[in-house]
Amino acid sequence: MTHMIRAVLLLFTMISSAHALTLAVEDAWEPYANPDETGMSVDIVKAAFSAVGIKVTFEAIPYARLLQEVQAGNYVGGFNVAREPSREDAFLWGREMLFLAQAHYYHYRSRLLEAPSSTGLQSGEKVGVILGYEYGELFHANNRIFKVWGKRHDQIIRMLQVGRVDTVILFEKTANLLLNDMNLQNEVVAAFPSEPSRSYVAFSRQHPEARHYMEMLDEGLARIKANGEYQAILKKY
């Protein structure tokens, strides 16, 4: 009887482990992903895996480290990773995108940009952006601007406030949240659109279980998009 109980417990442990998963999530893209492992994208990923019977936990780490750790196979996957040509071969990508994040160039109301659009930034403008983030092919190919890299969005907003940069690129939900928190919503305003970001869970090419979980996430995302749960999460933010 003792041996039978041990066998049942071992089987239960194996089954539980097979349905447990830890993903890396960036730690500073409020409100998409917050330092305490909450946020819009976390809610989406958790709901999608729950829809296919998989319990998922998260570890919040800096974005640049996340890319390295996932690529090395230390995590099955991580998010929010922008799917761009420069990243295409580095990771496995599912069919289903987490969301499309709209972004704008923001400037200070008392120091407005002269350029009418992003393609007009050709005069050595200093642009504040986040280290390791992808901002689209046009941005990264523009060698006629100075890219000033910061670690956090509130940091680059402060750079704009004190005149260290001429403009910053912010994603809409991040801008709405932080500019209100910093009481700058009337001073820092959108100038013109930047390239949107297609946010995915990037899965590791080095991890043996990555492809399986990628397929399960695709199925889960399709389910919550069909039953309305996905739209309800977006409305919360």
N, C-alpha and C positions, 0 to 999 in steps of 0.2 A: 504493500500500500504506500509506504514511504517513497519507494522508487517511482510509483505512478504519480504521486503528487509532485515530485520533483520534475518529472517529465512534462506534466501539464504546465507547471510554472515556467519551465524553460521554453515551452512552445508559446505560452502567452507573452513572454519577454521578447521572443523572436518576432512575433506578429506585431507587438507594439513598436519595436524598433523599426520594423519595415514600414510603418506608417508614421514615423516621426522624422522631422526634417528641420534643419537650421539653415537659414539664409542670412547673408550679410545685407545690411541696408545702410545707406549713407546716413550720416548723423547730423546734417546741417542744411536741409533744404525745406525749411518750414513753409507751408503746412503739409507739403507732400510727404516729408519724412523728418521727424523731430528727433532730438538727441535721446529722448526716453523711449525710442522704438515704437512711437505712435505716428499717426498721420494718414493722409488720404491713401497713399500707395500701400502702406502697411495694411490698412483696412481692406483694400482691394485684393491683395495677395492672400491674406488670411481667409477671406470669404471664398475665394476661388479654390483654394486647397481644401477648405472645409466642405465644399460642395462635392468633392470626390473622396471624402473620408480621410483626408490627410491632415494631421496636426502639424502646424509649422510654428517654430520659434524664430526669433530674430536677434542678431547681434549688430548694434549700431557702431560703425567705424568710419573714419574719414574716407571721402570718395576716392582719392588717389590710391589709398591703401586697399580699398575694396577691389578696385580693378586689378591690382597686383595679386591679391590673395585668391580671387576667383580664377584668374588666369593660371595661377600655379596649382590649382586644384585643392586648395585648403578649404574652400567652401564649394558646395554643389552649385550655387549661383548667388548673384547679388543684384541689387537694384537701388536706385533708378538709373539705369544706364541708357544713354541716348544711342539709338541705332543709327550710325553713320558709316559711310564707306571706310573710313580709317579704322573702325572697330570691327568690321564685318567678319574678318577671318580670325579674330582673336577669341571669339566666343561662339557658343551655340545659341541660336535665336528661335523662339517659338513663332507660331503663326499669329498669335494674339498679342497685340500691344496693350500695355497697361493703360496708357492715356496719352493724349497729345497735349503738351504744355505750350501755351502761347507765351511769347516773350516780346518785350519792347526795349528800345533804348530810352533811358530816362535822363532828363537834364534838370538843372536847377533853374527855377523860374527867373531868377535875376541874371542868369548866365546861359541864355538859350543858345543851342547849336544853330549854326548858319545852314548846315546841310539839310535838304528837304527829305532825305531818305538815307538808308544805310549805305547805298551805293555812292552817295555824295560825300561820304567820309573819306577824304583823300588828302587832307592837309595836316597830317600829323596829330590828329586829335588823340587825346589820351582816353582810353576806354577801360573802365574797371570791370573785371570779370573774375570768376572763381577758378582757382587752380585745378586743373584736371577736367573741367567741364568742357563739353562739346557745344559749340554755338553755331554750327552749320558751316558748310564748305565755303560760302562767300566770306564769312567773317575770318576764318582761319587763313584764307588765301589773300586777304587784304594786307599788303605790306606797307601801306601808306598811312597806317595808324599805329599808335603805340599801345600795346596791350599791357595793362597793369594788373598783375595777378594778386588776388587776395584769397584768404582762407574761408571767410564767412561773408554772407550777404550784408550783414549790418556793418562789417568793416569797409566794404567798398562803398556803401551808402555814405559812411562818414568821410571817406576820401572825396566823394562828390561834394559833400557839404562844405569842406574846408578848401576846395579848389585844387586838390591834388590830381583829380581827373576831370575831364570835360563831360563825360557821360558814363553811365553804367548800364549793363544789360541785366534786366531782372525779369523773371517769369511772373506772370500776372498775379497769381495767387500769393506768391512770396511778396511781391511789391505791395499788394493790398494789405497784407498782414503787418509787415515790418514798418512801412511808412506810417501807418496809423499808430503802431506801438511807439514809434520814435517821434510822433507828433510832427511829421514832415509831409503829410499828405497834401498840404497846400503849397509846399515849396518845391518838392521834387515831383515832376510830372512826366508823363509819357511823351516822347518826341515822335517816334515812328516805330513800326514793327521791326523786330528782329526775326530770324528764322525760327520756326517752332521746333520743339524737341519731341521726338517719338520715344517715349519712355518704355523700357522693357525690363524684365528680369533677364540678365545675361547669365547663361549657364556655362560651366567650365568644360572645356574640351578635354581636360585632364582627369576629371572625376568620373568614375565608372557608373555612377547612378544619375548623372546629369541628364542624359537624354530621356530616361524614364520620367523624371520629375518635370522636365520640360513638356512632355506630352500630357502629363496629368494636369499641369497648369493650363495648357491650352484648352483642355476639356472643361476644367473648372471655370475659366474665364468665359467660355462660350455659354455655360449654364447660367452664370449670374447675370450675364448681359441679356439673356433670353427671359429670365424670370423677374427682372426689374431691380434686383438687389444692387447691381452695379450702378444704375442711375441714382438710386437712393444714397449711395455712398458719395457720389459726386456732388449731390445737392447739399450734403452736410458741410461741404467746404466751399 
